[in-house]
Amino acid sequence: MNTEIPSHGQPIDRFAAAISGEVYESVHSSSAIKSDKRQALLAGDYPNPKHLREIAGQIKQHTLESLDKYLPQAVESLERNGVRVHFAANGEEARQIIGSLLAARGAKKVVKSKSMATEEIHLNDYLAANGVDCIETDLGEFIVQIDGDHPSHIVTPIIHKNRRQIAKSFEKHGLGAYNDDPETITRRARKFMRDKYMSADAGITGANFVVAETGRLVLVTNEGNSRFSLAAPKLHIALVGIEKLVPSDRDLSVFLNLLVRSATGQQFTAYTEFISGPHASGQPSGPEEMHVVFLDNGRSDILAGDCREILRCIRCGACLNICPVYRQASGHAYRSVYPGPIGAVLSPLLAGEKFPSLADLPKASSLCGACNDACPVNIPIPDLLLRLRDKGKREHAPLASRGVPPMGGFAGLASQPALWKGALLAGHVMNYFPVEWVPVPPLSKWTAQRTLPEFRGGEFRKWWKQRRQR
Ligand code: SF4
């Protein structure tokens, strides 16, 4: 499955060099604030947060390695609760299952709460193409949707926008005259959504966790939009990656404590929903029919490979917030639904046969290790990045080794003073041309993947000459 978003076709460093000051400021300041809050909160609330991360990582790793036990157990528990369970091997199957469930009920109006799995399978495009009106109810995702944009962060999809840009979007889409007061923006969105909730035929969600023992779905939001998405519609469909399982309700205490602190630097989110099935008699509201679609989409292959630890991910976004590359480049630079360090590992793996098109992502890291330190489930992200770089080199040698300058040629150049001087001069001349100008292979292939700094060669010779004249 290809998780790529319509691409700007640029390598990360070149995209980063071209982002506007406004985008840079929004991404950098917002991610830095969240990261600082996360660190302070974890250190203040727990005597040994590192130990908690290790426990969380062990629980997830154990669940993944025993998926053959926990997945059937989850299916049994869900069905016992009155939920119908489906399996989708890939995005195409998932879209078709969801499409037929909606068609069977004649559902044409859908409210959707934020879900990375639905982003991964490009569900909105599919629904729109099939005449289904699907509204995103998370405020950030809603703004992305009306703007025809793409999320640039897995928790805060519009981290790249500031309130002035949002106010302009609202004005452009008929949601009120320009007003960049956050409360006004929120009130307007809420007013718009209310009607949509009440008239929706179906609610689509993801799930942060699915408990194998009890069949409970857990949804964590700050806006309560998932609750509204399930209150009025008669049909609830949850699309869930198979890696979202945890063994028991007891394990949730570890993950809920870590997830929220790691994602937004809060002690608890405003809304945590525990869903145990469709509307039961005596309940005031809730869907009559509930379906869970378990999504594989390359996860089994990842589980069988040597980067399986990435499936522990609970999508908190802490690795994005702390990553120096993400802060400089922004999420869209990663050309994929999953940006930042998690995306640099997960996106090429999910791409399967299309791995080469995202093989540059694992190289977009200084390997500083900050992502591993921040990760609440202790994923060794730098190790996985190295394994993927190695995979790129071994399995896709022509791409990975693109244009590595032949060292023999360099030696010949460096040992001939006249040639060397000529090369230095050519380097200075090249500063006056865009890097794409280099027309000659293999250099053209090399520069297609990289941004060259300004050439400043010859400084040593100048310095040496001056030194000798003293
Ligand atoms: S890899 Fe770790 S830090 Fe990054 S989003 Fe996943 S759980 Fe959070």
Residues whose N, C-alpha, C, O or C-beta is under 5 A from the ligand:
A	BS01	SF4	C313 I314 R315 C316 G317 A318 C319 I342 C371 A374 C375 P376 V377 I379
